[in-house]
Amino acid sequence: MSEHASHDNNHAPAHFTDAEWADFQADDFSAGKAVVILMLGIFGTGVFIYSVVAYWVMAFSA
């Protein structure tokens, strides 16, 4: 008989400990912060480039 067949179907064994779940959640939170920081950096860069182009057009299109 296989290892899986000996377990009750209603009570599956826990594959991860509580500490591992906490680790996963901390890693997910860190990854989420990194994504937000990168998105803000990309947005800020776009605003900066747009501002430079807008200034250039206003200053030199007389």
The first five atom37 places (N, CA, C, CB, O) and aatype in JSON, in Angstrom:
{
  "aatype": [12, 15, 6, 8, 0, 15, 8, 3, 2, 2, 8, 0, 14, 0, 8, 13, 16, 3, 0, 6, 17, 0, 3, 13, 5, 0, 3, 3, 13, 15, 0, 7, 11, 0, 19, 19, 9, 10, 12, 10, 7, 9, 13, 7, 16, 7, 19, 13, 9, 18, 15, 19, 19, 0, 18, 17, 19, 12, 0, 13, 15, 0],
  "atom_mask": [
    [1, 1, 1, 1, 1],
    [1, 1, 1, 1, 1],
    [1, 1, 1, 1, 1],
    [1, 1, 1, 1, 1],
    [1, 1, 1, 1, 1],
    [1, 1, 1, 1, 1],
    [1, 1, 1, 1, 1],
    [1, 1, 1, 1, 1],
    [1, 1, 1, 1, 1],
    [1, 1, 1, 1, 1],
    [1, 1, 1, 1, 1],
    [1, 1, 1, 1, 1],
    [1, 1, 1, 1, 1],
    [1, 1, 1, 1, 1],
    [1, 1, 1, 1, 1],
    [1, 1, 1, 1, 1],
    [1, 1, 1, 1, 1],
    [1, 1, 1, 1, 1],
    [1, 1, 1, 1, 1],
    [1, 1, 1, 1, 1],
    [1, 1, 1, 1, 1],
    [1, 1, 1, 1, 1],
    [1, 1, 1, 1, 1],
    [1, 1, 1, 1, 1],
    [1, 1, 1, 1, 1],
    [1, 1, 1, 1, 1],
    [1, 1, 1, 1, 1],
    [1, 1, 1, 1, 1],
    [1, 1, 1, 1, 1],
    [1, 1, 1, 1, 1],
    [1, 1, 1, 1, 1],
    [1, 1, 1, 0, 1],
    [1, 1, 1, 1, 1],
    [1, 1, 1, 1, 1],
    [1, 1, 1, 1, 1],
    [1, 1, 1, 1, 1],
    [1, 1, 1, 1, 1],
    [1, 1, 1, 1, 1],
    [1, 1, 1, 1, 1],
    [1, 1, 1, 1, 1],
    [1, 1, 1, 0, 1],
    [1, 1, 1, 1, 1],
    [1, 1, 1, 1, 1],
    [1, 1, 1, 0, 1],
    [1, 1, 1, 1, 1],
    [1, 1, 1, 0, 1],
    [1, 1, 1, 1, 1],
    [1, 1, 1, 1, 1],
    [1, 1, 1, 1, 1],
    [1, 1, 1, 1, 1],
    [1, 1, 1, 1, 1],
    [1, 1, 1, 1, 1],
    [1, 1, 1, 1, 1],
    [1, 1, 1, 1, 1],
    [1, 1, 1, 1, 1],
    [1, 1, 1, 1, 1],
    [1, 1, 1, 1, 1],
    [1, 1, 1, 1, 1],
    [1, 1, 1, 1, 1],
    [1, 1, 1, 1, 1],
    [1, 1, 1, 1, 1],
    [1, 1, 1, 1, 1]
  ],
  "atom_positions": [
    [[0.85, -1.18, 0.0], [0.0, 0.0, 0.0], [0.9, 1.24, 0.0], [-0.97, 0.0, 1.23], [1.91, 1.28, 0.7]],
    [[0.52, 2.24, -0.79], [1.36, 3.44, -0.89], [1.17, 4.33, 0.34], [1.03, 4.23, -2.17], [0.22, 4.17, 1.11]],
    [[2.08, 5.25, 0.48], [2.04, 6.18, 1.62], [0.77, 7.03, 1.59], [3.29, 7.08, 1.62], [0.18, 7.31, 2.63]],
    [[0.36, 7.45, 0.39], [-0.81, 8.31, 0.26], [-2.11, 7.57, 0.58], [-0.88, 8.88, -1.14], [-3.06, 8.18, 1.06]],
    [[-2.15, 6.31, 0.32], [-3.37, 5.55, 0.55], [-3.65, 5.38, 2.04], [-3.27, 4.19, -0.12], [-4.8, 5.12, 2.41]],
    [[-2.66, 5.52, 2.88], [-2.87, 5.3, 4.31], [-3.46, 6.52, 5.01], [-1.57, 4.92, 4.97], [-3.9, 6.42, 6.16]],
    [[-3.49, 7.68, 4.34], [-4.03, 8.9, 4.96], [-5.53, 8.99, 4.75], [-3.34, 10.15, 4.38], [-6.05, 8.58, 3.71]],
    [[-6.2, 9.53, 5.73], [-7.64, 9.79, 5.62], [-7.84, 10.94, 4.63], [-8.26, 10.14, 7.02], [-7.14, 11.95, 4.7]],
    [[-8.79, 10.81, 3.71], [-9.02, 11.83, 2.69], [-9.51, 13.15, 3.29], [-10.02, 11.33, 1.67], [-9.27, 14.21, 2.71]],
    [[-10.19, 13.1, 4.42], [-10.72, 14.32, 5.03], [-9.66, 15.1, 5.79], [-11.86, 13.99, 5.94], [-9.86, 16.29, 6.07]],
    [[-8.57, 14.48, 6.14], [-7.53, 15.14, 6.93], [-6.19, 14.96, 6.25], [-7.49, 14.57, 8.37], [-5.4, 14.1, 6.62]],
    [[-5.96, 15.8, 5.24], [-4.69, 15.72, 4.5], [-3.56, 16.19, 5.4], [-4.75, 16.57, 3.19], [-3.75, 17.09, 6.23]],
    [[-2.4, 15.6, 5.25], [-1.27, 16.02, 6.09], [-0.8, 17.42, 5.71], [-0.1, 15.02, 5.95], [-0.89, 17.82, 4.55]],
    [[-0.31, 18.15, 6.67], [0.19, 19.5, 6.42], [1.53, 19.38, 5.7], [0.34, 20.31, 7.76], [2.44, 18.7, 6.16]],
    [[1.62, 20.04, 4.56], [2.84, 19.97, 3.77], [3.87, 20.98, 4.25], [2.54, 20.21, 2.3], [5.07, 20.8, 4.04]],
    [[3.42, 22.05, 4.89], [4.32, 23.09, 5.37], [4.02, 23.39, 6.83], [4.18, 24.37, 4.51], [2.86, 23.34, 7.27]],
    [[5.05, 23.69, 7.57], [4.86, 24.05, 8.98], [4.4, 25.5, 9.07], [6.18, 23.85, 9.79], [4.44, 26.24, 8.09]],
    [[3.96, 25.89, 10.26], [3.54, 27.28, 10.46], [4.69, 28.25, 10.22], [2.98, 27.48, 11.88], [4.49, 29.34, 9.69]],
    [[5.9, 27.85, 10.6], [7.07, 28.71, 10.38], [7.34, 28.88, 8.89], [8.32, 28.11, 11.08], [7.72, 29.96, 8.44]],
    [[7.15, 27.82, 8.11], [7.35, 27.92, 6.67], [6.3, 28.83, 6.03], [7.3, 26.52, 6.02], [6.61, 29.61, 5.14]],
    [[5.05, 28.72, 6.5], [4.01, 29.61, 5.98], [4.33, 31.06, 6.3], [2.64, 29.23, 6.56], [4.15, 31.94, 5.46]],
    [[4.79, 31.31, 7.51], [5.16, 32.68, 7.9], [6.3, 33.19, 7.01], [5.57, 32.74, 9.39], [6.33, 34.35, 6.61]],
    [[7.24, 32.29, 6.72], [8.35, 32.64, 5.82], [7.84, 32.99, 4.42], [9.36, 31.48, 5.73], [8.27, 33.97, 3.82]],
    [[6.9, 32.18, 3.92], [6.32, 32.45, 2.6], [5.63, 33.81, 2.58], [5.32, 31.34, 2.22], [5.79, 34.58, 1.64]],
    [[4.87, 34.1, 3.63], [4.16, 35.37, 3.69], [5.12, 36.55, 3.76], [3.22, 35.4, 4.89], [4.9, 37.57, 3.11]],
    [[6.19, 36.41, 4.53], [7.19, 37.48, 4.61], [7.86, 37.68, 3.26], [8.25, 37.15, 5.69], [8.09, 38.82, 2.84]],
    [[8.18, 36.58, 2.57], [8.79, 36.69, 1.25], [7.83, 37.34, 0.25], [9.21, 35.3, 0.74], [8.25, 38.16, -0.57]],
    [[6.55, 36.98, 0.32], [5.56, 37.58, -0.57], [5.43, 39.08, -0.32], [4.19, 36.9, -0.39], [5.33, 39.87, -1.26]],
    [[5.44, 39.47, 0.95], [5.34, 40.89, 1.29], [6.56, 41.64, 0.76], [5.21, 41.09, 2.81], [6.42, 42.73, 0.21]],
    [[7.73, 41.07, 0.93], [8.96, 41.7, 0.43], [8.93, 41.83, -1.09], [10.2, 40.9, 0.86], [9.32, 42.86, -1.64]],
    [[8.48, 40.79, -1.76], [8.38, 40.84, -3.22], [7.37, 41.9, -3.66], [7.99, 39.45, -3.78], [7.61, 42.61, -4.64]],
    [[6.27, 42.0, -2.96], [5.27, 43.03, -3.28], [5.83, 44.42, -3.14], [0.0, 0.0, 0.0], [5.59, 45.29, -3.98]],
    [[6.6, 44.65, -2.07], [7.23, 45.96, -1.88], [8.21, 46.25, -3.02], [7.96, 46.03, -0.53], [8.26, 47.38, -3.51]],
    [[8.98, 45.26, -3.43], [9.94, 45.45, -4.51], [9.22, 45.81, -5.81], [10.79, 44.17, -4.71], [9.69, 46.68, -6.55]],
    [[8.1, 45.16, -6.09], [7.34, 45.45, -7.31], [6.82, 46.88, -7.27], [6.17, 44.46, -7.48], [6.91, 47.6, -8.27]],
    [[6.29, 47.31, -6.13], [5.76, 48.67, -6.01], [6.88, 49.69, -6.18], [5.07, 48.86, -4.66], [6.69, 50.7, -6.86]],
    [[8.03, 49.44, -5.58], [9.16, 50.37, -5.71], [9.62, 50.46, -7.16], [10.33, 49.93, -4.82], [9.9, 51.55, -7.66]],
    [[9.7, 49.33, -7.85], [10.08, 49.35, -9.26], [9.06, 50.1, -10.11], [10.24, 47.92, -9.79], [9.43, 50.88, -10.99]],
    [[7.78, 49.88, -9.84], [6.75, 50.58, -10.61], [6.82, 52.08, -10.37], [5.36, 50.05, -10.23], [6.66, 52.87, -11.31]],
    [[7.05, 52.49, -9.13], [7.17, 53.92, -8.84], [8.4, 54.51, -9.51], [7.24, 54.15, -7.32], [8.37, 55.65, -9.99]],
    [[9.48, 53.74, -9.55], [10.69, 54.2, -10.24], [10.45, 54.4, -11.73], [0.0, 0.0, 0.0], [10.9, 55.39, -12.3]],
    [[9.76, 53.46, -12.34], [9.45, 53.57, -13.77], [8.53, 54.76, -14.03], [8.8, 52.26, -14.3], [8.73, 55.51, -14.98]],
    [[7.53, 54.93, -13.17], [6.6, 56.05, -13.31], [7.34, 57.37, -13.14], [5.45, 55.94, -12.29], [7.15, 58.31, -13.92]],
    [[8.19, 57.45, -12.11], [8.96, 58.68, -11.86], [9.88, 59.02, -13.02], [0.0, 0.0, 0.0], [10.02, 60.18, -13.39]],
    [[10.5, 58.0, -13.59], [11.36, 58.22, -14.76], [10.55, 58.76, -15.93], [12.08, 56.91, -15.16], [11.0, 59.67, -16.63]],
    [[9.38, 58.21, -16.15], [8.51, 58.7, -17.22], [8.09, 60.14, -17.01], [0.0, 0.0, 0.0], [8.09, 60.93, -17.96]],
    [[7.74, 60.49, -15.79], [7.34, 61.87, -15.5], [8.52, 62.81, -15.73], [6.83, 62.0, -14.04], [8.36, 63.9, -16.27]],
    [[9.71, 62.38, -15.3], [10.91, 63.21, -15.51], [11.17, 63.44, -17.0], [12.13, 62.56, -14.84], [11.41, 64.57, -17.41]],
    [[11.13, 62.38, -17.79], [11.39, 62.51, -19.23], [10.31, 63.38, -19.88], [11.43, 61.12, -19.9], [10.63, 64.22, -20.72]],
    [[9.06, 63.18, -19.5], [7.98, 64.0, -20.05], [8.21, 65.47, -19.7], [6.61, 63.53, -19.51], [8.01, 66.35, -20.54]],
    [[8.64, 65.75, -18.46], [8.89, 67.13, -18.04], [10.02, 67.76, -18.83], [9.23, 67.18, -16.55], [9.93, 68.92, -19.23]],
    [[11.08, 66.99, -19.07], [12.2, 67.52, -19.86], [11.74, 67.85, -21.28], [13.37, 66.51, -19.9], [12.08, 68.91, -21.81]],
    [[10.99, 66.96, -21.89], [10.49, 67.2, -23.25], [9.54, 68.4, -23.26], [9.78, 65.94, -23.81], [9.63, 69.24, -24.16]],
    [[8.65, 68.49, -22.29], [7.71, 69.61, -22.23], [8.47, 70.93, -22.06], [6.7, 69.42, -21.07], [8.13, 71.91, -22.72]],
    [[9.47, 70.97, -21.21], [10.27, 72.19, -21.02], [10.99, 72.53, -22.32], [11.29, 72.0, -19.86], [11.02, 73.69, -22.73]],
    [[11.58, 71.53, -22.96], [12.32, 71.74, -24.21], [11.4, 72.35, -25.27], [12.93, 70.4, -24.72], [11.78, 73.29, -25.97]],
    [[10.2, 71.82, -25.39], [9.25, 72.33, -26.39], [8.83, 73.75, -26.06], [8.01, 71.42, -26.48], [8.75, 74.6, -26.95]],
    [[8.56, 74.02, -24.78], [8.14, 75.38, -24.39], [9.27, 76.39, -24.56], [7.66, 75.39, -22.93], [9.03, 77.52, -24.98]],
    [[10.49, 76.01, -24.25], [11.61, 76.95, -24.28], [12.12, 77.22, -25.68], [12.72, 76.43, -23.44], [12.59, 78.33, -25.96]],
    [[12.05, 76.25, -26.56], [12.71, 76.4, -27.86], [11.76, 76.34, -29.05], [13.74, 75.35, -28.02], [12.2, 76.09, -30.17]],
    [[10.5, 76.56, -28.84], [9.56, 76.51, -29.97], [8.96, 77.89, -30.24], [8.44, 75.5, -29.69], [7.77, 78.0, -30.55]],
    [[9.74, 78.89, -30.15], [9.25, 80.25, -30.37], [9.27, 80.51, -31.8], [10.07, 81.28, -29.63], [8.89, 81.6, -32.23]]
  ]
}
